[in-house]
Amino acid sequence: MKVSVHLGAGPPADVAASARRAEEAGFDTVTSAEVDHDPFLPLALAAAATGRVRLATGIAVAFARTPMTMAYVANDLQALSGGRFVLGLGTQTKPHITRRFGMTWGRPAAQMREYLTALRAIWDDWNTGHELRHHGEYYRHTLMTANFRPAPHGHGDPPIHLAAVGPVMTRLAGELADGLIPHGFSTERYFREVTLPALEEGLERAGRDRSAVTVHCPGMVQVLGPGDDVERRRQAMRAQIAFYGSTPAYRGVLALHGRQDLHERLHALSVRPEADRWARMADLVDDEVLDTFCVSGTLTEVSAELSRRYGGLVDQVHLQPPAGMPAEEIRAALESLRAPAPS
């Protein structure tokens, strides 16, 4: 099992040092998310500071960029890192795409299918000599002259890992992607009963084996340190669950657990104008819901629980050790996660 860690969102010098520490501690991948910073620039710094660890967006918002702009930055990072880059992509939701990024929104799965085929058509033009001729409903790429064609770098196309919540996008990952990133708003039951069957359907449609897709661990993970205020950290996770649980796109996860009522209450509060609505929403997330969605505890406890829930089912998990944890403690936890799952 591979293990990833998120790069800190500090100054550039801190990003490079964080990547080096992650590599020295034995992590397989460092990730950079598109939240309050660009997801690609930290990975460029990490590429220059490391030599082994893989570098992944976890995730970049696909529909905020055209396939051509995404193809260029991903190709550059693949070249800069010597073939260590992984392009993690997600759709985001309609309000963010249209109101935050100012882009158009279509049918997400159909648009993403076309996005992936356009990306690969562009890379094929650059690396194999196939003339660029991509005609689609959402994207049309038919011009690539020599001045704008990057020289082949010899490291191949970066793998594409696709974020998914529902079965439609998950099937698409099984058909076309190199990896599946289940959303953090997921549970063991949802993963086993909805995600994995949909992935298998997609693989079967494309005539692919399960080994063709790297499956990331679902759910939320919270590693606690010795000096942590446990209740404060748990309350922060309640707020995160409440935020996602209020979104209509994620109602199916709660519905599977018979908690559709919680989604309705969270959504009703989320659209109200009161300034304290987010705190009130967090208070609606009880301990049962919190522990169903989140694995929380010391690094040793979290590693053991992830192995119990998902051992033998996933290929990569994400851990965020407390700042300052000694590298030898991190390495010991990583070794326990990498141990073969009990038969």
Legacy VTK file of the C-alpha trace (Angstrom):
# vtk DataFile Version 3.0
C-alpha trace
ASCII
DATASET POLYDATA
POINTS 343 float
0.000 0.000 0.000
1.335 3.433 -0.971
1.077 6.361 1.439
0.759 10.048 0.544
1.033 13.260 2.554
-0.106 16.799 1.790
2.439 19.573 1.352
2.071 22.453 3.772
0.626 25.676 2.393
3.419 27.884 3.684
6.027 30.084 1.990
7.894 28.604 -0.997
10.968 27.732 1.093
8.746 25.765 3.481
7.167 23.805 0.634
10.546 22.558 -0.584
11.625 21.609 2.949
8.290 19.883 3.594
8.708 17.791 0.441
12.235 16.783 1.461
11.058 15.756 4.938
8.239 13.684 3.438
10.656 11.887 1.155
13.105 11.226 3.999
10.285 9.894 6.200
9.399 7.323 3.555
6.200 8.683 2.023
5.528 7.537 -1.526
3.692 10.668 -2.731
3.322 14.319 -1.780
0.111 16.066 -2.803
-0.984 19.622 -3.441
-4.661 20.593 -3.402
-6.569 23.352 -5.147
-8.088 25.146 -2.184
-6.678 28.582 -1.361
-3.568 28.243 -3.560
-2.703 27.076 -7.051
-2.099 23.298 -6.899
0.744 23.141 -9.444
3.318 25.692 -8.266
4.128 23.864 -4.991
4.795 20.684 -6.953
7.314 22.474 -9.155
9.198 23.448 -6.010
8.867 19.930 -4.616
10.189 18.419 -7.845
13.395 20.424 -7.561
13.840 19.485 -3.890
13.285 15.714 -4.157
14.402 12.781 -6.270
12.180 9.789 -5.451
8.763 10.764 -4.119
5.863 11.128 -6.550
4.147 14.511 -6.913
0.371 14.666 -7.285
-2.424 17.183 -7.464
-5.037 16.087 -5.018
-6.974 17.455 -6.769
-6.820 20.134 -9.492
-10.174 21.410 -10.761
-10.464 20.245 -14.352
-13.318 22.468 -15.484
-11.517 25.606 -14.282
-9.077 25.123 -17.190
-9.271 23.976 -20.785
-7.710 20.619 -21.645
-4.964 22.492 -23.522
-3.884 24.620 -20.556
-4.019 21.536 -18.321
-2.006 19.511 -20.831
0.817 22.065 -20.853
1.234 22.363 -17.092
0.963 18.605 -16.535
3.487 17.916 -19.299
5.911 20.455 -17.832
5.656 18.942 -14.352
6.170 15.463 -15.760
9.334 16.651 -17.486
10.566 18.685 -14.490
10.082 15.790 -12.079
11.614 13.158 -14.336
8.335 11.268 -14.702
7.120 11.490 -11.086
3.997 13.599 -11.638
0.418 12.341 -11.141
-2.446 14.509 -12.420
-5.320 14.218 -9.953
-8.477 15.779 -11.410
-11.944 16.574 -10.093
-15.027 18.407 -11.310
-15.906 20.639 -8.345
-19.567 21.714 -8.177
-21.606 23.957 -10.451
-21.613 27.089 -8.211
-17.811 27.042 -7.966
-17.269 26.438 -11.675
-19.727 29.097 -12.824
-19.522 31.685 -10.029
-15.956 31.327 -8.704
-14.035 30.301 -11.816
-16.389 31.924 -14.326
-16.489 28.852 -16.561
-19.358 26.924 -18.106
-20.991 23.852 -16.585
-22.381 20.950 -18.569
-23.135 17.332 -17.738
-20.212 16.556 -15.424
-19.531 12.934 -16.351
-19.936 13.526 -20.079
-17.767 16.636 -19.887
-15.094 14.818 -17.896
-15.077 11.902 -20.345
-14.411 14.371 -23.132
-11.840 16.207 -21.014
-9.804 13.035 -20.537
-9.931 12.071 -24.198
-8.930 15.620 -25.195
-5.949 15.568 -22.825
-4.711 12.310 -24.273
-5.271 13.502 -27.847
-3.097 16.549 -27.118
-0.337 14.450 -25.532
-0.506 12.008 -28.442
0.130 14.873 -30.846
3.145 15.972 -28.834
4.665 12.574 -28.159
3.588 10.135 -30.882
3.070 12.322 -33.937
-0.686 11.737 -34.186
-2.194 14.906 -35.612
-4.427 16.755 -33.167
-8.040 16.347 -34.242
-10.349 16.409 -31.253
-13.964 17.382 -31.949
-16.381 17.253 -29.039
-19.444 18.785 -27.485
-17.452 20.721 -24.881
-13.933 20.986 -26.311
-12.542 21.346 -29.807
-8.784 21.123 -30.386
-7.677 21.090 -34.010
-4.633 23.366 -34.176
-1.088 22.485 -33.088
1.818 24.013 -34.980
5.494 23.241 -34.454
6.229 26.402 -32.464
3.730 25.392 -29.783
4.466 21.657 -29.632
6.721 20.699 -26.692
9.594 18.389 -27.525
9.094 14.841 -26.180
10.702 14.497 -22.740
10.925 10.713 -22.674
8.954 10.183 -19.457
5.578 9.332 -20.970
2.228 10.896 -20.189
1.479 11.552 -16.526
-1.069 9.148 -15.045
-4.512 10.663 -14.493
-6.309 9.926 -11.229
-9.974 10.897 -11.205
-11.937 12.039 -8.151
-15.445 10.602 -7.903
-18.388 10.544 -5.512
-21.234 8.827 -7.342
-21.293 5.659 -9.441
-21.357 7.433 -12.831
-18.026 9.211 -12.342
-16.607 6.119 -10.657
-17.475 3.995 -13.692
-15.742 6.578 -15.849
-12.597 6.228 -13.738
-12.719 2.493 -14.319
-13.014 3.022 -18.059
-10.518 5.801 -18.735
-8.433 6.855 -15.718
-5.268 5.476 -14.161
-6.502 6.040 -10.630
-9.683 6.544 -8.587
-9.822 9.101 -5.770
-13.014 8.566 -3.754
-14.229 11.782 -2.179
-13.399 12.384 1.466
-17.130 12.460 2.140
-17.375 8.690 1.986
-17.670 5.735 4.324
-16.527 2.141 4.421
-20.036 0.940 3.606
-20.469 3.356 0.704
-17.057 2.349 -0.633
-17.863 -1.359 -0.510
-21.484 -1.197 -1.684
-21.414 1.662 -4.215
-17.878 2.667 -5.183
-16.202 -0.692 -5.782
-19.090 -2.222 -7.791
-19.231 0.890 -9.996
-15.474 0.758 -10.518
-15.708 -2.890 -11.564
-18.464 -2.021 -14.049
-16.251 0.611 -15.623
-13.283 -1.731 -15.802
-15.423 -4.412 -17.411
-16.773 -1.985 -20.024
-13.238 -1.114 -21.066
-11.871 -4.661 -20.825
-9.381 -3.622 -18.155
-8.080 -5.382 -15.050
-8.356 -3.996 -11.529
-4.571 -3.624 -11.548
-4.922 -0.881 -14.185
-6.330 1.563 -11.632
-4.728 2.860 -8.429
-7.547 3.077 -5.875
-7.136 5.659 -3.141
-8.550 5.224 0.336
-11.928 6.906 0.914
-13.073 8.850 3.949
-11.530 11.453 6.202
-8.433 10.804 8.289
-7.393 12.806 11.333
-4.040 12.081 12.989
-3.820 13.462 16.522
-0.643 14.559 18.277
0.224 14.467 21.991
-0.607 18.129 22.566
-3.814 18.256 20.539
-7.112 19.426 21.943
-8.996 16.321 20.855
-12.487 17.770 21.177
-11.527 20.873 19.229
-10.060 18.727 16.447
-13.132 16.512 16.387
-15.371 19.562 16.238
-13.413 20.813 13.237
-14.046 17.470 11.535
-17.750 17.709 12.378
-17.772 21.046 10.577
-16.115 19.472 7.526
-18.666 16.654 7.435
-21.493 19.161 7.853
-20.183 21.262 4.969
-20.132 18.323 2.562
-23.307 16.805 3.985
-25.230 19.983 3.173
-24.370 19.720 -0.541
-27.018 18.026 -2.717
-24.339 16.280 -4.800
-23.307 14.257 -1.729
-26.736 13.425 -0.285
-26.534 9.843 -1.542
-23.810 8.950 0.931
-25.939 9.958 3.906
-29.013 8.358 2.341
-27.250 4.978 2.198
-26.854 5.182 5.980
-30.483 6.200 6.523
-29.505 9.776 7.363
-31.248 11.625 4.544
-32.884 13.732 7.272
-29.468 15.021 8.303
-28.751 16.176 4.752
-32.077 18.037 4.632
-31.403 19.798 7.935
-27.828 20.682 6.980
-28.840 21.990 3.568
-31.657 24.093 5.032
-29.222 25.721 7.462
-26.528 26.259 4.813
-28.720 28.549 2.715
-29.846 30.682 5.646
-28.214 34.095 6.221
-27.300 33.674 9.895
-23.578 34.133 10.571
-23.497 31.227 13.042
-25.093 28.730 10.668
-21.858 26.767 10.072
-21.283 26.233 13.794
-24.911 25.148 14.203
-24.503 22.727 11.312
-21.438 21.140 12.907
-23.416 20.528 16.086
-25.865 18.394 14.095
-23.117 15.846 13.338
-23.298 13.325 16.172
-20.545 10.943 17.277
-21.928 8.041 15.238
-21.822 10.039 12.006
-18.407 11.488 12.861
-16.823 8.097 13.475
-18.490 6.581 10.413
-16.952 9.173 8.103
-13.675 9.844 9.911
-10.818 7.688 11.165
-9.259 9.580 14.064
-6.511 8.843 16.588
-2.770 8.611 16.961
-0.762 7.706 13.887
-0.503 4.107 15.108
-4.247 3.903 15.826
-5.176 5.456 12.496
-2.861 3.126 10.587
-4.393 0.085 12.275
-7.974 1.224 11.634
-7.305 2.028 7.992
-5.828 -1.431 7.557
-8.891 -2.973 9.222
-11.387 -1.049 7.098
-9.640 -1.037 3.757
-6.760 -3.518 3.801
-6.655 -5.419 0.523
-9.172 -3.047 -1.093
-7.142 0.113 -1.702
-3.721 0.848 -3.119
-2.979 4.228 -1.531
-3.899 5.996 1.695
-3.349 9.583 2.793
-1.911 10.479 6.196
-1.051 13.829 7.748
1.198 13.324 10.786
1.354 16.098 13.388
4.025 18.709 12.778
7.327 17.778 14.366
6.678 14.040 14.616
10.020 12.207 14.404
10.712 10.558 11.059
11.357 7.171 12.713
7.823 7.120 14.171
6.370 7.963 10.766
8.419 5.239 9.085
7.187 2.642 11.605
3.552 3.549 10.914
4.115 3.433 7.170
5.666 -0.019 7.459
2.612 -1.291 9.341
0.324 0.016 6.639
2.410 -1.619 3.931
2.285 -5.020 5.632
0.184 -7.548 3.703
-3.492 -7.563 4.645
-4.494 -10.549 6.864
-6.003 -13.386 4.850
LINES 1 344
343 0 1 2 3 4 5 6 7 8 9 10 11 12 13 14 15 16 17 18 19 20 21 22 23 24 25 26 27 28 29 30 31 32 33 34 35 36 37 38 39 40 41 42 43 44 45 46 47 48 49 50 51 52 53 54 55 56 57 58 59 60 61 62 63 64 65 66 67 68 69 70 71 72 73 74 75 76 77 78 79 80 81 82 83 84 85 86 87 88 89 90 91 92 93 94 95 96 97 98 99 100 101 102 103 104 105 106 107 108 109 110 111 112 113 114 115 116 117 118 119 120 121 122 123 124 125 126 127 128 129 130 131 132 133 134 135 136 137 138 139 140 141 142 143 144 145 146 147 148 149 150 151 152 153 154 155 156 157 158 159 160 161 162 163 164 165 166 167 168 169 170 171 172 173 174 175 176 177 178 179 180 181 182 183 184 185 186 187 188 189 190 191 192 193 194 195 196 197 198 199 200 201 202 203 204 205 206 207 208 209 210 211 212 213 214 215 216 217 218 219 220 221 222 223 224 225 226 227 228 229 230 231 232 233 234 235 236 237 238 239 240 241 242 243 244 245 246 247 248 249 250 251 252 253 254 255 256 257 258 259 260 261 262 263 264 265 266 267 268 269 270 271 272 273 274 275 276 277 278 279 280 281 282 283 284 285 286 287 288 289 290 291 292 293 294 295 296 297 298 299 300 301 302 303 304 305 306 307 308 309 310 311 312 313 314 315 316 317 318 319 320 321 322 323 324 325 326 327 328 329 330 331 332 333 334 335 336 337 338 339 340 341 342
